[in-house]
Amino acid sequence: MIRRIRAPNPSPLTLSGTNTYVVDGAWVIDPGPSIESHLEAIAAEVSDAQGVLLTHDHADHSEAAPALASRLGVPVVDATGSERVGPFDVLYIPGHADDHHVFVAGRHAFTGDAVLGEGSVFVSGRLSEYLDGLRRLRALDLERIHPGHGDEVDDPNAKLDQYLAHRLDRETKLLAALEAGARSEDELLAAAWADAPAAVRPFAAITLRAHLEKLREEGRIPAE
C-alpha cells in the first residue's frame, strides 16, 4: 500500500507542495519540510515503522527527517552505495542533485526530483549521468511514477520519453545559438529557455550550465 501525504509548502519550485510517501505502513520516503501538521499526518499513516529514506538532501525533502525518525524510533537510512534497501531497489541518478536516488518497488518508482508530475526539473550538473538514469528507468517498464512534486504519473514510459525529448530539444536550441555566435548566459537563455518564467529563470541558468558542461565534455562547443 502506498500513501501520499503532500506538505503544505507550495511554491514555483515545489509546485503544490512536497510529496511524502508511506509504503506498506513501514517506510517513509522524503519526509519533507519540518512542519508539525505534516509530521503528524505522516506519523498517522505509519503502522510498522522500519526506516526513513531520502531521495536527496534538499531541505524541502529532507528537513523533517531527523524529527520524524526520532518520533518513529527508526533510522534515516543512507542509501549511498546500496543496490537495495528494505523492499526497494536503489538507483543512483544524479543530475538534480549529486546525491539523488530513486527507489523502485516492483513497478513503482519514487523519483523525488528526478522526474516530476508536471513540468521539468532543473539539473545542476552531471547531465549525461542524469540522462542515463532516465533511460534506466525507461527500461524498467514501470506501472506508476510517484514524484517528489505534482501528481502520480500513470504512463511512466510516455513521461520518460517526454523528459528525454525535452532535454534533446534544449540541447538542439543551445547548439543552434552557439553556432550563431551567442556566448553570454543571457543570450543563451533567451535562445534556448525563452519560455522559462521569471521566477525560475535562475534555475534555468543552472540547467544551462549543466548542458554546456555536457557539450564541453563531448567536444561539441563550437570554436570562436
SULUR-V58541 format. One record per pair of residues at least 24 apart in sequence whose ideal C-beta (glycine too) atoms are under 10 Angstrom apart, sorted by the first residue. I is the first residue (numbers start at 1). J is the second residue. D is the distance in whole Angstrom. If there is no record, write none. Layout:
# SULUR-V58541
I/J/D + I/J/D
This chain:
# SULUR-V58541
1/25/7 + 1/26/10 + 1/45/9 + 1/47/10 + 2/27/10 + 2/29/10 + 2/105/8 + 2/108/7 + 2/110/9 + 2/144/9 + 2/146/7 + 2/152/9 + 3/28/10 + 3/41/10 + 3/42/9 + 3/44/10 + 3/45/5 + 3/46/9 + 4/29/10 + 4/45/9 + 4/146/7 + 4/147/10 + 4/151/9 + 4/152/7 + 5/30/10 + 5/31/9 + 5/32/8 + 5/38/7 + 5/39/10 + 5/40/10 + 5/41/5 + 5/42/5 + 5/43/10 + 5/44/9 + 5/45/7 + 6/32/9 + 6/38/9 + 6/41/9 + 6/149/9 + 6/150/10 + 6/151/10 + 7/31/9 + 7/32/4 + 7/33/5 + 7/34/10 + 7/35/6 + 7/37/9 + 7/38/5 + 7/39/10 + 7/41/9 + 7/42/9 + 7/60/8 + 7/61/9 + 7/63/10 + 7/64/8 + 7/149/10 + 8/32/9 + 8/33/8 + 8/35/6 + 8/37/7 + 8/38/7 + 8/41/10 + 9/33/5 + 9/35/7 + 9/38/8 + 9/59/10 + 9/60/6 + 9/63/10 + 9/149/10 + 10/149/9 + 11/60/8 + 11/149/10 + 11/199/9 + 12/119/10 + 12/197/7 + 12/198/10 + 12/199/4 + 12/200/6 + 12/203/9 + 13/58/10 + 13/60/8 + 13/113/9 + 13/119/10 + 13/121/10 + 13/122/8 + 13/149/8 + 13/199/8 + 13/200/7 + 13/203/7 + 14/58/10 + 14/60/5 + 14/61/9 + 14/113/10 + 14/116/10 + 14/148/8 + 14/149/6 + 14/150/10 + 15/116/7 + 15/117/7 + 15/118/7 + 15/119/7 + 15/147/9 + 15/148/9 + 15/149/4 + 15/150/5 + 15/151/9 + 16/117/9 + 16/118/9 + 16/149/7 + 16/150/7 + 16/151/8 + 17/60/9 + 17/149/7 + 17/150/10 + 18/58/9 + 18/59/10 + 18/60/5 + 18/61/6 + 18/62/10 + 18/63/9 + 18/64/9 + 18/112/10 + 18/113/10 + 18/148/6 + 18/149/6 + 19/61/9 + 19/110/9 + 19/111/10 + 19/112/9 + 19/116/10 + 19/117/8 + 19/146/7 + 19/147/7 + 19/148/6 + 19/149/6 + 19/150/8 + 19/151/9 + 19/152/9 + 20/45/9 + 20/52/10 + 20/61/9 + 20/64/8 + 20/68/9 + 20/148/9 + 21/45/9 + 21/53/9 + 21/55/10 + 21/103/9 + 21/108/9 + 21/110/6 + 21/146/6 + 21/147/10 + 21/148/9 + 21/152/10 + 22/46/6 + 22/47/9 + 22/49/9 + 23/50/9 + 23/53/9 + 23/86/8 + 23/87/7 + 23/88/8 + 23/103/9 + 23/105/6 + 23/108/8 + 23/110/8 + 23/146/9 + 24/48/8 + 24/50/8 + 24/86/9 + 24/87/7 + 24/105/9 + 25/49/8 + 25/50/9 + 26/50/4 + 26/51/8 + 26/72/10 + 26/74/9 + 26/86/7 + 26/87/8 + 27/51/6 + 27/52/8 + 27/53/6 + 27/74/9 + 27/77/9 + 27/85/9 + 27/86/6 + 27/87/7 + 27/88/7 + 27/103/9 + 27/105/9 + 27/110/10 + 28/52/5 + 28/53/7 + 28/54/10 + 28/64/9 + 28/65/9 + 28/68/6 + 28/69/8 + 28/72/8 + 28/74/8 + 28/76/9 + 29/53/5 + 29/54/8 + 29/55/7 + 29/61/9 + 29/88/9 + 29/101/10 + 29/103/6 + 29/105/10 + 29/110/5 + 29/112/8 + 29/146/8 + 29/148/9 + 30/54/6 + 30/55/6 + 30/56/9 + 30/58/9 + 30/60/9 + 30/61/4 + 30/62/7 + 30/64/9 + 30/65/8 + 30/103/10 + 30/110/8 + 30/112/6 + 30/113/9 + 30/146/10 + 30/148/6 + 31/61/8 + 31/62/7 + 31/63/8 + 31/64/4 + 31/65/5 + 31/66/9 + 31/67/8 + 31/68/5 + 31/69/8 + 31/71/10 + 31/72/10 + 31/76/9 + 32/59/9 + 32/60/6 + 32/61/6 + 32/62/8 + 32/63/7 + 32/64/6 + 32/65/9 + 32/68/9 + 32/148/9 + 33/59/7 + 33/60/6 + 33/61/9 + 33/62/9 + 33/63/5 + 33/64/6 + 34/59/9 + 34/62/10 + 34/63/5 + 34/64/4 + 34/65/9 + 34/66/9 + 34/67/6 + 34/68/9 + 35/63/9 + 35/64/7 + 36/64/9 + 36/67/9 + 38/64/7 + 38/68/9 + 39/64/6 + 39/67/6 + 39/68/6 + 39/71/7 + 39/72/10 + 40/71/9 + 42/68/6 + 42/71/9 + 42/72/9 + 43/68/7 + 43/71/6 + 43/72/7 + 46/71/9 + 46/72/6 + 46/74/9 + 49/73/7 + 49/74/5 + 50/74/6 + 50/75/9 + 50/77/9 + 50/85/10 + 50/86/6 + 50/87/9 + 51/75/6 + 51/76/7 + 51/77/4 + 51/79/10 + 51/85/7 + 51/86/6 + 52/76/5 + 52/77/7 + 53/77/6 + 53/78/9 + 53/79/6 + 53/85/7 + 53/86/8 + 53/88/7 + 53/90/9 + 53/101/8 + 53/103/6 + 53/110/8 + 53/112/10 + 54/78/8 + 54/79/8 + 54/99/8 + 54/100/10 + 54/101/8 + 54/103/10 + 54/112/8 + 55/79/9 + 55/93/9 + 55/96/9 + 55/97/8 + 55/99/9 + 55/100/6 + 55/101/6 + 55/102/7 + 55/103/7 + 55/110/7 + 55/111/7 + 55/112/3 + 55/113/7 + 55/114/7 + 55/147/10 + 55/148/6 + 56/93/10 + 56/94/9 + 56/96/7 + 56/97/4 + 56/98/8 + 56/99/5 + 56/100/4 + 56/101/7 + 56/102/10 + 56/112/6 + 56/113/7 + 56/114/9 + 56/148/9 + 57/97/7 + 57/98/9 + 57/99/6 + 57/100/9 + 58/96/8 + 58/97/6 + 58/99/9 + 58/100/9 + 58/112/9 + 58/113/7 + 58/148/9 + 60/113/9 + 60/148/8 + 60/149/9 + 61/97/9 + 61/100/10 + 61/112/6 + 61/113/7 + 61/148/6 + 61/149/10 + 62/99/10 + 79/103/8 + 89/140/9 + 91/133/7 + 91/136/6 + 91/137/7 + 91/140/9 + 92/129/9 + 92/133/8 + 92/136/10 + 93/126/9 + 93/129/7 + 93/130/6 + 93/131/10 + 93/132/8 + 93/133/3 + 93/134/8 + 93/136/8 + 93/137/8 + 94/123/9 + 94/124/9 + 94/125/8 + 94/126/5 + 94/127/9 + 94/128/10 + 94/129/5 + 94/130/6 + 94/132/10 + 94/133/8 + 95/121/8 + 95/122/9 + 95/123/5 + 95/124/7 + 95/125/7 + 95/126/5 + 95/127/6 + 95/128/9 + 95/129/6 + 95/130/3 + 95/131/8 + 95/132/9 + 95/133/7 + 95/134/9 + 95/167/10 + 95/207/10 + 95/210/8 + 96/121/5 + 96/122/7 + 96/123/6 + 96/124/6 + 96/125/9 + 96/126/9 + 96/130/7 + 96/133/10 + 96/148/9 + 96/206/10 + 96/207/10 + 96/210/10 + 97/121/10 + 97/123/9 + 97/124/6 + 97/125/9 + 97/126/9 + 98/124/8 + 98/125/7 + 98/126/7 + 98/129/10 + 100/124/10 + 100/126/9 + 100/129/10 + 100/130/8 + 100/133/8 + 100/148/10 + 101/133/10 + 102/133/7 + 102/134/10 + 102/136/9 + 102/137/7 + 102/140/10 + 102/145/9 + 102/146/10 + 103/146/9 + 104/136/10 + 104/137/8 + 104/140/7 + 104/142/8 + 105/146/10 + 106/140/10 + 106/142/9 + 106/143/8 + 106/144/10 + 107/140/7 + 107/141/7 + 107/142/5 + 107/143/4 + 107/144/7 + 107/156/9 + 108/142/7 + 108/143/6 + 108/144/5 + 108/145/8 + 108/146/6 + 108/152/9 + 108/156/9 + 109/137/6 + 109/140/7 + 109/142/5 + 109/143/9 + 109/144/8 + 109/145/5 + 109/146/7 + 109/147/9 + 109/153/9 + 109/156/7 + 109/160/10 + 110/144/10 + 110/145/8 + 110/146/5 + 110/147/8 + 110/148/8 + 111/137/8 + 111/142/10 + 111/145/5 + 111/146/7 + 111/147/5 + 111/148/7 + 111/153/9 + 111/156/9 + 111/159/10 + 111/160/10 + 112/146/9 + 112/147/8 + 112/148/4 + 112/149/9 + 113/147/8 + 113/148/5 + 113/149/7 + 114/145/9 + 114/147/8 + 114/148/8 + 114/163/9 + 115/145/6 + 115/146/10 + 115/147/6 + 115/148/9 + 115/149/10 + 115/150/9 + 115/153/7 + 115/156/8 + 115/159/6 + 115/160/7 + 115/162/10 + 115/163/6 + 116/145/9 + 116/147/5 + 116/148/7 + 116/149/5 + 116/150/5 + 116/151/10 + 116/153/9 + 116/159/9 + 116/163/9 + 117/145/8 + 117/146/9 + 117/147/4 + 117/148/9 + 117/149/6 + 117/150/2 + 117/151/4 + 117/152/7 + 117/153/6 + 117/159/9 + 118/147/9 + 118/149/8 + 118/150/4 + 118/151/7 + 118/153/9 + 118/159/10 + 119/149/8 + 119/150/7 + 119/166/10 + 119/200/9 + 120/162/9 + 120/163/7 + 120/166/6 + 120/167/8 + 120/170/9 + 120/196/10 + 120/200/10 + 120/204/10 + 120/207/8 + 121/147/9 + 121/148/9 + 121/149/9 + 121/163/8 + 121/166/10 + 121/203/9 + 121/207/8 + 122/196/10 + 122/200/7 + 122/202/9 + 122/203/4 + 122/204/7 + 122/205/9 + 122/206/5 + 122/207/5 + 122/208/10 + 122/210/8 + 123/167/8 + 123/170/10 + 123/203/9 + 123/206/7 + 123/207/5 + 123/208/10 + 123/209/9 + 123/210/4 + 123/211/8 + 123/213/10 + 123/214/9 + 124/203/9 + 124/206/5 + 124/207/8 + 124/209/8 + 124/210/6 + 125/206/8 + 125/207/10 + 125/209/8 + 125/210/5 + 125/213/6 + 125/214/9 + 126/210/7 + 126/213/8 + 126/214/9 + 127/167/7 + 127/170/10 + 127/171/9 + 127/207/8 + 127/209/10 + 127/210/4 + 127/211/6 + 127/212/9 + 127/213/7 + 127/214/4 + 127/215/9 + 127/217/9 + 128/210/9 + 128/213/9 + 128/214/5 + 128/217/7 + 128/218/8 + 129/214/10 + 130/163/10 + 130/167/8 + 130/210/8 + 130/214/9 + 131/163/9 + 131/164/7 + 131/167/6 + 131/168/9 + 131/171/10 + 131/214/8 + 134/159/10 + 134/160/6 + 134/161/9 + 134/163/6 + 134/164/6 + 134/167/8 + 135/160/8 + 135/164/7 + 136/160/10 + 137/163/9 + 138/163/9 + 138/164/8 + 167/207/9 + 167/210/10 + 167/211/8 + 167/214/9 + 170/204/9 + 170/207/8 + 170/208/8 + 170/210/10 + 170/211/6 + 171/211/6 + 171/214/8 + 171/215/7 + 171/220/9 + 173/211/10 + 174/208/7 + 174/211/5 + 174/212/8 + 174/214/10 + 174/215/7 + 174/220/10 + 174/221/10 + 175/211/9 + 175/215/7 + 175/220/7 + 175/221/9 + 175/222/8 + 177/222/10 + 178/212/9 + 178/215/8 + 178/220/9 + 178/221/7 + 178/222/5 + 179/222/5 + 180/222/9 + 181/222/9 + 181/224/9 + 183/221/10 + 183/222/10 + 183/224/8 + 185/209/8 + 185/212/9 + 188/212/8
